[in-house]
Amino acid sequence: MQILFINILMDGPPSQSLGVDPVDPVVMQKPPRKKNEPIITRRFLYRVLFSASTIVLGTLVYLLYCVGRGRACVAQGTDYGV
């Protein structure tokens, strides 16, 4: 029962957000992709790598900031510091 409750809580907000998106009439006008065309294109891969690099760089900068202050970074208001 608890797993079902957690599933409802975790899936509810994203599904509601996607459910209220306006309909895009152009989607059905586009032709299907070719059978031999890759799903993961070079442009898509660059975008994913750029996003991942930005997140990693931001995390490392924050870590170095905390180490430079001489103390561990603790999440405020959570039990992570226990």
PDB file of N, CA, C and O in Angstrom:
ATOM      1  N   MET A   1       0.822  -1.183   0.000  1.00  0.00           N
ATOM      2  CA  MET A   1       0.000   0.000   0.000  1.00  0.00           C
ATOM      3  C   MET A   1       0.873   1.256   0.000  1.00  0.00           C
ATOM      4  O   MET A   1       0.554   2.246  -0.659  1.00  0.00           O
ATOM      5  N   GLN A   2       1.973   1.204   0.745  1.00  0.00           N
ATOM      6  CA  GLN A   2       2.849   2.363   0.790  1.00  0.00           C
ATOM      7  C   GLN A   2       3.519   2.602  -0.557  1.00  0.00           C
ATOM      8  O   GLN A   2       3.703   3.749  -0.963  1.00  0.00           O
ATOM      9  N   ILE A   3       3.881   1.538  -1.245  1.00  0.00           N
ATOM     10  CA  ILE A   3       4.504   1.691  -2.564  1.00  0.00           C
ATOM     11  C   ILE A   3       3.524   2.333  -3.533  1.00  0.00           C
ATOM     12  O   ILE A   3       3.914   3.188  -4.328  1.00  0.00           O
ATOM     13  N   LEU A   4       2.272   1.941  -3.480  1.00  0.00           N
ATOM     14  CA  LEU A   4       1.263   2.536  -4.339  1.00  0.00           C
ATOM     15  C   LEU A   4       1.098   4.018  -4.031  1.00  0.00           C
ATOM     16  O   LEU A   4       0.978   4.835  -4.944  1.00  0.00           O
ATOM     17  N   PHE A   5       1.092   4.365  -2.752  1.00  0.00           N
ATOM     18  CA  PHE A   5       0.953   5.761  -2.351  1.00  0.00           C
ATOM     19  C   PHE A   5       2.141   6.589  -2.859  1.00  0.00           C
ATOM     20  O   PHE A   5       1.952   7.689  -3.377  1.00  0.00           O
ATOM     21  N   ILE A   6       3.345   6.068  -2.714  1.00  0.00           N
ATOM     22  CA  ILE A   6       4.531   6.778  -3.197  1.00  0.00           C
ATOM     23  C   ILE A   6       4.488   6.909  -4.717  1.00  0.00           C
ATOM     24  O   ILE A   6       4.863   7.946  -5.265  1.00  0.00           O
ATOM     25  N   ASN A   7       4.034   5.867  -5.391  1.00  0.00           N
ATOM     26  CA  ASN A   7       3.919   5.909  -6.847  1.00  0.00           C
ATOM     27  C   ASN A   7       2.950   7.005  -7.282  1.00  0.00           C
ATOM     28  O   ASN A   7       3.227   7.740  -8.229  1.00  0.00           O
ATOM     29  N   ILE A   8       1.832   7.114  -6.603  1.00  0.00           N
ATOM     30  CA  ILE A   8       0.854   8.152  -6.942  1.00  0.00           C
ATOM     31  C   ILE A   8       1.438   9.537  -6.699  1.00  0.00           C
ATOM     32  O   ILE A   8       1.251  10.444  -7.511  1.00  0.00           O
ATOM     33  N   LEU A   9       2.142   9.701  -5.588  1.00  0.00           N
ATOM     34  CA  LEU A   9       2.743  11.005  -5.295  1.00  0.00           C
ATOM     35  C   LEU A   9       3.819  11.383  -6.299  1.00  0.00           C
ATOM     36  O   LEU A   9       3.915  12.544  -6.698  1.00  0.00           O
ATOM     37  N   MET A  10       4.627  10.420  -6.711  1.00  0.00           N
ATOM     38  CA  MET A  10       5.741  10.723  -7.604  1.00  0.00           C
ATOM     39  C   MET A  10       5.301  10.871  -9.060  1.00  0.00           C
ATOM     40  O   MET A  10       5.920  11.623  -9.813  1.00  0.00           O
ATOM     41  N   ASP A  11       4.263  10.179  -9.462  1.00  0.00           N
ATOM     42  CA  ASP A  11       3.818  10.236 -10.859  1.00  0.00           C
ATOM     43  C   ASP A  11       2.739  11.282 -11.106  1.00  0.00           C
ATOM     44  O   ASP A  11       2.518  11.690 -12.246  1.00  0.00           O
ATOM     45  N   GLY A  12       2.075  11.710 -10.058  1.00  0.00           N
ATOM     46  CA  GLY A  12       0.953  12.632 -10.218  1.00  0.00           C
ATOM     47  C   GLY A  12       1.323  13.992 -10.785  1.00  0.00           C
ATOM     48  O   GLY A  12       0.807  14.365 -11.838  1.00  0.00           O
ATOM     49  N   PRO A  13       2.202  14.752 -10.125  1.00  0.00           N
ATOM     50  CA  PRO A  13       2.520  16.100 -10.628  1.00  0.00           C
ATOM     51  C   PRO A  13       3.099  16.130 -12.038  1.00  0.00           C
ATOM     52  O   PRO A  13       2.681  16.973 -12.831  1.00  0.00           O
ATOM     53  N   PRO A  14       4.054  15.242 -12.396  1.00  0.00           N
ATOM     54  CA  PRO A  14       4.533  15.298 -13.781  1.00  0.00           C
ATOM     55  C   PRO A  14       3.448  14.984 -14.808  1.00  0.00           C
ATOM     56  O   PRO A  14       3.402  15.599 -15.873  1.00  0.00           O
ATOM     57  N   SER A  15       2.579  14.030 -14.489  1.00  0.00           N
ATOM     58  CA  SER A  15       1.531  13.697 -15.453  1.00  0.00           C
ATOM     59  C   SER A  15       0.532  14.834 -15.586  1.00  0.00           C
ATOM     60  O   SER A  15       0.007  15.067 -16.675  1.00  0.00           O
ATOM     61  N   GLN A  16       0.260  15.541 -14.506  1.00  0.00           N
ATOM     62  CA  GLN A  16      -0.645  16.692 -14.600  1.00  0.00           C
ATOM     63  C   GLN A  16      -0.006  17.813 -15.405  1.00  0.00           C
ATOM     64  O   GLN A  16      -0.687  18.504 -16.163  1.00  0.00           O
ATOM     65  N   SER A  17       1.295  17.992 -15.243  1.00  0.00           N
ATOM     66  CA  SER A  17       1.981  19.025 -16.016  1.00  0.00           C
ATOM     67  C   SER A  17       1.945  18.712 -17.504  1.00  0.00           C
ATOM     68  O   SER A  17       1.724  19.602 -18.326  1.00  0.00           O
ATOM     69  N   LEU A  18       2.162  17.452 -17.851  1.00  0.00           N
ATOM     70  CA  LEU A  18       2.127  17.081 -19.259  1.00  0.00           C
ATOM     71  C   LEU A  18       0.713  17.094 -19.817  1.00  0.00           C
ATOM     72  O   LEU A  18       0.518  17.313 -21.012  1.00  0.00           O
ATOM     73  N   GLY A  19      -0.269  16.861 -18.962  1.00  0.00           N
ATOM     74  CA  GLY A  19      -1.658  16.804 -19.417  1.00  0.00           C
ATOM     75  C   GLY A  19      -2.244  18.147 -19.780  1.00  0.00           C
ATOM     76  O   GLY A  19      -3.235  18.207 -20.508  1.00  0.00           O
ATOM     77  N   VAL A  20      -1.656  19.236 -19.289  1.00  0.00           N
ATOM     78  CA  VAL A  20      -2.208  20.559 -19.574  1.00  0.00           C
ATOM     79  C   VAL A  20      -1.438  21.287 -20.671  1.00  0.00           C
ATOM     80  O   VAL A  20      -1.725  22.447 -20.964  1.00  0.00           O
ATOM     81  N   ASP A  21      -0.464  20.615 -21.279  1.00  0.00           N
ATOM     82  CA  ASP A  21       0.246  21.235 -22.395  1.00  0.00           C
ATOM     83  C   ASP A  21      -0.711  21.447 -23.556  1.00  0.00           C
ATOM     84  O   ASP A  21      -1.573  20.607 -23.816  1.00  0.00           O
ATOM     85  N   PRO A  22      -0.563  22.569 -24.255  1.00  0.00           N
ATOM     86  CA  PRO A  22      -1.432  22.783 -25.415  1.00  0.00           C
ATOM     87  C   PRO A  22      -1.108  21.797 -26.536  1.00  0.00           C
ATOM     88  O   PRO A  22       0.026  21.333 -26.659  1.00  0.00           O
ATOM     89  N   VAL A  23      -2.091  21.490 -27.333  1.00  0.00           N
ATOM     90  CA  VAL A  23      -1.929  20.565 -28.445  1.00  0.00           C
ATOM     91  C   VAL A  23      -1.108  21.239 -29.536  1.00  0.00           C
ATOM     92  O   VAL A  23      -1.353  22.395 -29.882  1.00  0.00           O
ATOM     93  N   ASP A  24      -0.139  20.518 -30.073  1.00  0.00           N
ATOM     94  CA  ASP A  24       0.692  21.036 -31.153  1.00  0.00           C
ATOM     95  C   ASP A  24       0.203  20.432 -32.464  1.00  0.00           C
ATOM     96  O   ASP A  24       0.457  19.256 -32.726  1.00  0.00           O
ATOM     97  N   PRO A  25      -0.494  21.211 -33.295  1.00  0.00           N
ATOM     98  CA  PRO A  25      -1.057  20.642 -34.525  1.00  0.00           C
ATOM     99  C   PRO A  25      -0.007  20.288 -35.572  1.00  0.00           C
ATOM    100  O   PRO A  25      -0.309  19.544 -36.506  1.00  0.00           O
ATOM    101  N   VAL A  26       1.209  20.796 -35.444  1.00  0.00           N
ATOM    102  CA  VAL A  26       2.246  20.568 -36.441  1.00  0.00           C
ATOM    103  C   VAL A  26       2.851  19.167 -36.299  1.00  0.00           C
ATOM    104  O   VAL A  26       3.437  18.655 -37.252  1.00  0.00           O
ATOM    105  N   VAL A  27       2.719  18.550 -35.142  1.00  0.00           N
ATOM    106  CA  VAL A  27       3.362  17.262 -34.893  1.00  0.00           C
ATOM    107  C   VAL A  27       2.898  16.214 -35.900  1.00  0.00           C
ATOM    108  O   VAL A  27       3.719  15.468 -36.433  1.00  0.00           O
ATOM    109  N   MET A  28       1.632  16.149 -36.160  1.00  0.00           N
ATOM    110  CA  MET A  28       1.118  15.132 -37.074  1.00  0.00           C
ATOM    111  C   MET A  28       1.366  15.478 -38.540  1.00  0.00           C
ATOM    112  O   MET A  28       1.156  14.636 -39.414  1.00  0.00           O
ATOM    113  N   GLN A  29       1.804  16.691 -38.820  1.00  0.00           N
ATOM    114  CA  GLN A  29       2.090  17.091 -40.194  1.00  0.00           C
ATOM    115  C   GLN A  29       3.499  16.689 -40.623  1.00  0.00           C
ATOM    116  O   GLN A  29       3.796  16.625 -41.816  1.00  0.00           O
ATOM    117  N   LYS A  30       4.374  16.415 -39.636  1.00  0.00           N
ATOM    118  CA  LYS A  30       5.747  16.034 -39.965  1.00  0.00           C
ATOM    119  C   LYS A  30       5.780  14.595 -40.465  1.00  0.00           C
ATOM    120  O   LYS A  30       5.076  13.737 -39.932  1.00  0.00           O
ATOM    121  N   PRO A  31       6.586  14.327 -41.476  1.00  0.00           N
ATOM    122  CA  PRO A  31       6.701  12.934 -41.946  1.00  0.00           C
ATOM    123  C   PRO A  31       7.485  12.101 -40.932  1.00  0.00           C
ATOM    124  O   PRO A  31       8.273  12.654 -40.165  1.00  0.00           O
ATOM    125  N   PRO A  32       7.285  10.802 -40.915  1.00  0.00           N
ATOM    126  CA  PRO A  32       8.049   9.952 -39.989  1.00  0.00           C
ATOM    127  C   PRO A  32       9.526   9.943 -40.372  1.00  0.00           C
ATOM    128  O   PRO A  32       9.886  10.192 -41.522  1.00  0.00           O
ATOM    129  N   ARG A  33      10.356   9.657 -39.405  1.00  0.00           N
ATOM    130  CA  ARG A  33      11.790   9.606 -39.683  1.00  0.00           C
ATOM    131  C   ARG A  33      12.105   8.365 -40.514  1.00  0.00           C
ATOM    132  O   ARG A  33      11.336   7.404 -40.534  1.00  0.00           O
ATOM    133  N   LYS A  34      13.219   8.404 -41.180  1.00  0.00           N
ATOM    134  CA  LYS A  34      13.629   7.269 -42.006  1.00  0.00           C
ATOM    135  C   LYS A  34      14.015   6.086 -41.126  1.00  0.00           C
ATOM    136  O   LYS A  34      14.418   6.260 -39.976  1.00  0.00           O
ATOM    137  N   LYS A  35      13.888   4.903 -41.668  1.00  0.00           N
ATOM    138  CA  LYS A  35      14.152   3.687 -40.907  1.00  0.00           C
ATOM    139  C   LYS A  35      15.609   3.597 -40.471  1.00  0.00           C
ATOM    140  O   LYS A  35      15.891   3.101 -39.380  1.00  0.00           O
ATOM    141  N   ASN A  36      16.527   4.058 -41.289  1.00  0.00           N
ATOM    142  CA  ASN A  36      17.946   3.952 -40.951  1.00  0.00           C
ATOM    143  C   ASN A  36      18.488   5.208 -40.255  1.00  0.00           C
ATOM    144  O   ASN A  36      19.683   5.280 -39.968  1.00  0.00           O
ATOM    145  N   GLU A  37      17.645   6.179 -39.986  1.00  0.00           N
ATOM    146  CA  GLU A  37      18.063   7.397 -39.295  1.00  0.00           C
ATOM    147  C   GLU A  37      18.249   7.086 -37.802  1.00  0.00           C
ATOM    148  O   GLU A  37      17.387   6.448 -37.199  1.00  0.00           O
ATOM    149  N   PRO A  38      19.360   7.528 -37.201  1.00  0.00           N
ATOM    150  CA  PRO A  38      19.589   7.213 -35.790  1.00  0.00           C
ATOM    151  C   PRO A  38      18.631   7.979 -34.875  1.00  0.00           C
ATOM    152  O   PRO A  38      18.223   9.100 -35.180  1.00  0.00           O
ATOM    153  N   ILE A  39      18.282   7.355 -33.757  1.00  0.00           N
ATOM    154  CA  ILE A  39      17.424   8.016 -32.774  1.00  0.00           C
ATOM    155  C   ILE A  39      18.230   9.050 -32.007  1.00  0.00           C
ATOM    156  O   ILE A  39      17.757  10.160 -31.766  1.00  0.00           O
ATOM    157  N   ILE A  40      19.443   8.686 -31.624  1.00  0.00           N
ATOM    158  CA  ILE A  40      20.317   9.618 -30.915  1.00  0.00           C
ATOM    159  C   ILE A  40      21.229  10.270 -31.947  1.00  0.00           C
ATOM    160  O   ILE A  40      22.191   9.667 -32.422  1.00  0.00           O
ATOM    161  N   THR A  41      20.910  11.490 -32.275  1.00  0.00           N
ATOM    162  CA  THR A  41      21.687  12.213 -33.279  1.00  0.00           C
ATOM    163  C   THR A  41      22.897  12.866 -32.624  1.00  0.00           C
ATOM    164  O   THR A  41      22.993  12.941 -31.400  1.00  0.00           O
ATOM    165  N   ARG A  42      23.799  13.329 -33.445  1.00  0.00           N
ATOM    166  CA  ARG A  42      24.997  13.996 -32.943  1.00  0.00           C
ATOM    167  C   ARG A  42      24.613  15.269 -32.181  1.00  0.00           C
ATOM    168  O   ARG A  42      25.197  15.557 -31.137  1.00  0.00           O
ATOM    169  N   ARG A  43      23.658  16.019 -32.679  1.00  0.00           N
ATOM    170  CA  ARG A  43      23.218  17.252 -32.010  1.00  0.00           C
ATOM    171  C   ARG A  43      22.611  16.934 -30.645  1.00  0.00           C
ATOM    172  O   ARG A  43      22.888  17.625 -29.664  1.00  0.00           O
ATOM    173  N   PHE A  44      21.784  15.889 -30.582  1.00  0.00           N
ATOM    174  CA  PHE A  44      21.166  15.484 -29.328  1.00  0.00           C
ATOM    175  C   PHE A  44      22.230  15.066 -28.316  1.00  0.00           C
ATOM    176  O   PHE A  44      22.151  15.425 -27.141  1.00  0.00           O
ATOM    177  N   LEU A  45      23.216  14.311 -28.772  1.00  0.00           N
ATOM    178  CA  LEU A  45      24.285  13.860 -27.894  1.00  0.00           C
ATOM    179  C   LEU A  45      25.083  15.044 -27.356  1.00  0.00           C
ATOM    180  O   LEU A  45      25.439  15.054 -26.178  1.00  0.00           O
ATOM    181  N   TYR A  46      25.369  16.035 -28.187  1.00  0.00           N
ATOM    182  CA  TYR A  46      26.075  17.228 -27.727  1.00  0.00           C
ATOM    183  C   TYR A  46      25.261  17.979 -26.677  1.00  0.00           C
ATOM    184  O   TYR A  46      25.812  18.476 -25.695  1.00  0.00           O
ATOM    185  N   ARG A  47      23.955  18.060 -26.888  1.00  0.00           N
ATOM    186  CA  ARG A  47      23.108  18.770 -25.916  1.00  0.00           C
ATOM    187  C   ARG A  47      23.092  18.052 -24.575  1.00  0.00           C
ATOM    188  O   ARG A  47      23.153  18.694 -23.526  1.00  0.00           O
ATOM    189  N   VAL A  48      23.011  16.725 -24.600  1.00  0.00           N
ATOM    190  CA  VAL A  48      23.017  15.954 -23.360  1.00  0.00           C
ATOM    191  C   VAL A  48      24.358  16.107 -22.648  1.00  0.00           C
ATOM    192  O   VAL A  48      24.396  16.320 -21.436  1.00  0.00           O
ATOM    193  N   LEU A  49      25.444  16.002 -23.386  1.00  0.00           N
ATOM    194  CA  LEU A  49      26.771  16.139 -22.786  1.00  0.00           C
ATOM    195  C   LEU A  49      26.993  17.542 -22.238  1.00  0.00           C
ATOM    196  O   LEU A  49      27.632  17.699 -21.197  1.00  0.00           O
ATOM    197  N   PHE A  50      26.480  18.560 -22.913  1.00  0.00           N
ATOM    198  CA  PHE A  50      26.601  19.932 -22.413  1.00  0.00           C
ATOM    199  C   PHE A  50      25.831  20.091 -21.109  1.00  0.00           C
ATOM    200  O   PHE A  50      26.343  20.683 -20.160  1.00  0.00           O
ATOM    201  N   SER A  51      24.612  19.572 -21.049  1.00  0.00           N
ATOM    202  CA  SER A  51      23.816  19.671 -19.823  1.00  0.00           C
ATOM    203  C   SER A  51      24.480  18.920 -18.675  1.00  0.00           C
ATOM    204  O   SER A  51      24.553  19.431 -17.557  1.00  0.00           O
ATOM    205  N   ALA A  52      24.956  17.726 -18.943  1.00  0.00           N
ATOM    206  CA  ALA A  52      25.616  16.931 -17.900  1.00  0.00           C
ATOM    207  C   ALA A  52      26.891  17.627 -17.425  1.00  0.00           C
ATOM    208  O   ALA A  52      27.170  17.661 -16.226  1.00  0.00           O
ATOM    209  N   SER A  53      27.658  18.177 -18.350  1.00  0.00           N
ATOM    210  CA  SER A  53      28.889  18.878 -17.977  1.00  0.00           C
ATOM    211  C   SER A  53      28.597  20.099 -17.123  1.00  0.00           C
ATOM    212  O   SER A  53      29.327  20.381 -16.173  1.00  0.00           O
ATOM    213  N   THR A  54      27.538  20.824 -17.451  1.00  0.00           N
ATOM    214  CA  THR A  54      27.155  21.993 -16.661  1.00  0.00           C
ATOM    215  C   THR A  54      26.784  21.597 -15.238  1.00  0.00           C
ATOM    216  O   THR A  54      27.183  22.267 -14.286  1.00  0.00           O
ATOM    217  N   ILE A  55      26.031  20.526 -15.085  1.00  0.00           N
ATOM    218  CA  ILE A  55      25.640  20.063 -13.749  1.00  0.00           C
ATOM    219  C   ILE A  55      26.864  19.599 -12.960  1.00  0.00           C
ATOM    220  O   ILE A  55      27.014  19.940 -11.787  1.00  0.00           O
ATOM    221  N   VAL A  56      27.738  18.822 -13.602  1.00  0.00           N
ATOM    222  CA  VAL A  56      28.941  18.336 -12.922  1.00  0.00           C
ATOM    223  C   VAL A  56      29.838  19.507 -12.527  1.00  0.00           C
ATOM    224  O   VAL A  56      30.347  19.541 -11.407  1.00  0.00           O
ATOM    225  N   LEU A  57      30.035  20.455 -13.422  1.00  0.00           N
ATOM    226  CA  LEU A  57      30.883  21.607 -13.127  1.00  0.00           C
ATOM    227  C   LEU A  57      30.317  22.416 -11.969  1.00  0.00           C
ATOM    228  O   LEU A  57      31.060  22.831 -11.079  1.00  0.00           O
ATOM    229  N   GLY A  58      29.012  22.643 -11.974  1.00  0.00           N
ATOM    230  CA  GLY A  58      28.393  23.380 -10.874  1.00  0.00           C
ATOM    231  C   GLY A  58      28.544  22.664  -9.550  1.00  0.00           C
ATOM    232  O   GLY A  58      28.792  23.298  -8.524  1.00  0.00           O
ATOM    233  N   THR A  59      28.396  21.343  -9.559  1.00  0.00           N
ATOM    234  CA  THR A  59      28.549  20.565  -8.332  1.00  0.00           C
ATOM    235  C   THR A  59      29.987  20.623  -7.830  1.00  0.00           C
ATOM    236  O   THR A  59      30.211  20.775  -6.629  1.00  0.00           O
ATOM    237  N   LEU A  60      30.958  20.507  -8.721  1.00  0.00           N
ATOM    238  CA  LEU A  60      32.354  20.571  -8.317  1.00  0.00           C
ATOM    239  C   LEU A  60      32.745  21.952  -7.797  1.00  0.00           C
ATOM    240  O   LEU A  60      33.513  22.057  -6.840  1.00  0.00           O
ATOM    241  N   VAL A  61      32.229  23.003  -8.414  1.00  0.00           N
ATOM    242  CA  VAL A  61      32.501  24.359  -7.934  1.00  0.00           C
ATOM    243  C   VAL A  61      31.944  24.526  -6.521  1.00  0.00           C
ATOM    244  O   VAL A  61      32.608  25.103  -5.660  1.00  0.00           O
ATOM    245  N   TYR A  62      30.759  24.039  -6.283  1.00  0.00           N
ATOM    246  CA  TYR A  62      30.170  24.125  -4.945  1.00  0.00           C
ATOM    247  C   TYR A  62      30.981  23.307  -3.944  1.00  0.00           C
ATOM    248  O   TYR A  62      31.182  23.750  -2.813  1.00  0.00           O
ATOM    249  N   LEU A  63      31.446  22.135  -4.331  1.00  0.00           N
ATOM    250  CA  LEU A  63      32.266  21.311  -3.454  1.00  0.00           C
ATOM    251  C   LEU A  63      33.568  22.025  -3.115  1.00  0.00           C
ATOM    252  O   LEU A  63      33.968  22.054  -1.951  1.00  0.00           O
ATOM    253  N   LEU A  64      34.230  22.595  -4.104  1.00  0.00           N
ATOM    254  CA  LEU A  64      35.470  23.323  -3.849  1.00  0.00           C
ATOM    255  C   LEU A  64      35.229  24.540  -2.973  1.00  0.00           C
ATOM    256  O   LEU A  64      36.075  24.880  -2.145  1.00  0.00           O
ATOM    257  N   TYR A  65      34.105  25.193  -3.138  1.00  0.00           N
ATOM    258  CA  TYR A  65      33.739  26.325  -2.280  1.00  0.00           C
ATOM    259  C   TYR A  65      33.626  25.874  -0.827  1.00  0.00           C
ATOM    260  O   TYR A  65      34.124  26.544   0.078  1.00  0.00           O
ATOM    261  N   CYS A  66      32.970  24.741  -0.608  1.00  0.00           N
ATOM    262  CA  CYS A  66      32.794  24.235   0.752  1.00  0.00           C
ATOM    263  C   CYS A  66      34.118  23.777   1.351  1.00  0.00           C
ATOM    264  O   CYS A  66      34.386  24.027   2.526  1.00  0.00           O
ATOM    265  N   VAL A  67      34.938  23.116   0.561  1.00  0.00           N
ATOM    266  CA  VAL A  67      36.235  22.655   1.058  1.00  0.00           C
ATOM    267  C   VAL A  67      37.119  23.860   1.382  1.00  0.00           C
ATOM    268  O   VAL A  67      37.865  23.839   2.361  1.00  0.00           O
ATOM    269  N   GLY A  68      37.035  24.897   0.572  1.00  0.00           N
ATOM    270  CA  GLY A  68      37.819  26.106   0.815  1.00  0.00           C
ATOM    271  C   GLY A  68      37.435  26.813   2.101  1.00  0.00           C
ATOM    272  O   GLY A  68      38.267  27.486   2.708  1.00  0.00           O
ATOM    273  N   ARG A  69      36.198  26.673   2.521  1.00  0.00           N
ATOM    274  CA  ARG A  69      35.752  27.286   3.768  1.00  0.00           C
ATOM    275  C   ARG A  69      36.141  26.441   4.971  1.00  0.00           C
ATOM    276  O   ARG A  69      35.994  26.874   6.114  1.00  0.00           O
ATOM    277  N   GLY A  70      36.636  25.240   4.716  1.00  0.00           N
ATOM    278  CA  GLY A  70      37.115  24.398   5.792  1.00  0.00           C
ATOM    279  C   GLY A  70      36.046  23.627   6.530  1.00  0.00           C
ATOM    280  O   GLY A  70      36.275  23.166   7.649  1.00  0.00           O
ATOM    281  N   ARG A  71      34.895  23.481   5.931  1.00  0.00           N
ATOM    282  CA  ARG A  71      33.854  22.680   6.573  1.00  0.00           C
ATOM    283  C   ARG A  71      33.040  21.972   5.508  1.00  0.00           C
ATOM    284  O   ARG A  71      33.044  22.349   4.336  1.00  0.00           O
ATOM    285  N   ALA A  72      32.355  20.954   5.939  1.00  0.00           N
ATOM    286  CA  ALA A  72      31.544  20.168   5.003  1.00  0.00           C
ATOM    287  C   ALA A  72      30.257  20.913   4.695  1.00  0.00           C
ATOM    288  O   ALA A  72      29.698  21.591   5.558  1.00  0.00           O
ATOM    289  N   CYS A  73      29.798  20.785   3.476  1.00  0.00           N
ATOM    290  CA  CYS A  73      28.520  21.378   3.095  1.00  0.00           C
ATOM    291  C   CYS A  73      27.406  20.444   3.561  1.00  0.00           C
ATOM    292  O   CYS A  73      27.367  19.270   3.193  1.00  0.00           O
ATOM    293  N   VAL A  74      26.523  20.974   4.359  1.00  0.00           N
ATOM    294  CA  VAL A  74      25.432  20.176   4.894  1.00  0.00           C
ATOM    295  C   VAL A  74      24.133  20.760   4.373  1.00  0.00           C
ATOM    296  O   VAL A  74      23.934  21.975   4.392  1.00  0.00           O
ATOM    297  N   ALA A  75      23.254  19.891   3.910  1.00  0.00           N
ATOM    298  CA  ALA A  75      21.953  20.347   3.441  1.00  0.00           C
ATOM    299  C   ALA A  75      21.161  20.863   4.631  1.00  0.00           C
ATOM    300  O   ALA A  75      20.971  20.142   5.611  1.00  0.00           O
ATOM    301  N   GLN A  76      20.707  22.084   4.555  1.00  0.00           N
ATOM    302  CA  GLN A  76      19.953  22.684   5.643  1.00  0.00           C
ATOM    303  C   GLN A  76      18.553  22.111   5.700  1.00  0.00           C
ATOM    304  O   GLN A  76      17.889  21.975   4.672  1.00  0.00           O
ATOM    305  N   GLY A  77      18.103  21.775   6.897  1.00  0.00           N
ATOM    306  CA  GLY A  77      16.730  21.317   7.075  1.00  0.00           C
ATOM    307  C   GLY A  77      16.496  19.868   6.693  1.00  0.00           C
ATOM    308  O   GLY A  77      15.349  19.454   6.530  1.00  0.00           O
ATOM    309  N   THR A  78      17.547  19.097   6.547  1.00  0.00           N
ATOM    310  CA  THR A  78      17.387  17.687   6.211  1.00  0.00           C
ATOM    311  C   THR A  78      18.142  16.846   7.221  1.00  0.00           C
ATOM    312  O   THR A  78      18.817  17.380   8.101  1.00  0.00           O
ATOM    313  N   ASP A  79      18.033  15.573   7.102  1.00  0.00           N
ATOM    314  CA  ASP A  79      18.748  14.662   7.993  1.00  0.00           C
ATOM    315  C   ASP A  79      20.065  14.204   7.395  1.00  0.00           C
ATOM    316  O   ASP A  79      20.686  13.279   7.919  1.00  0.00           O
ATOM    317  N   TYR A  80      20.504  14.823   6.317  1.00  0.00           N
ATOM    318  CA  TYR A  80      21.736  14.402   5.677  1.00  0.00           C
ATOM    319  C   TYR A  80      22.962  14.672   6.549  1.00  0.00           C
ATOM    320  O   TYR A  80      23.976  13.985   6.422  1.00  0.00           O
ATOM    321  N   GLY A  81      22.876  15.648   7.414  1.00  0.00           N
ATOM    322  CA  GLY A  81      24.022  16.015   8.242  1.00  0.00           C
ATOM    323  C   GLY A  81      24.141  15.184   9.499  1.00  0.00           C
ATOM    324  O   GLY A  81      25.075  15.385  10.275  1.00  0.00           O
ATOM    325  N   VAL A  82      23.226  14.256   9.727  1.00  0.00           N
ATOM    326  CA  VAL A  82      23.247  13.465  10.952  1.00  0.00           C
ATOM    327  C   VAL A  82      24.303  12.399  10.874  1.00  0.00           C
ATOM    328  O   VAL A  82      24.472  11.628  11.818  1.00  0.00           O
TER     329      VAL A  82
END
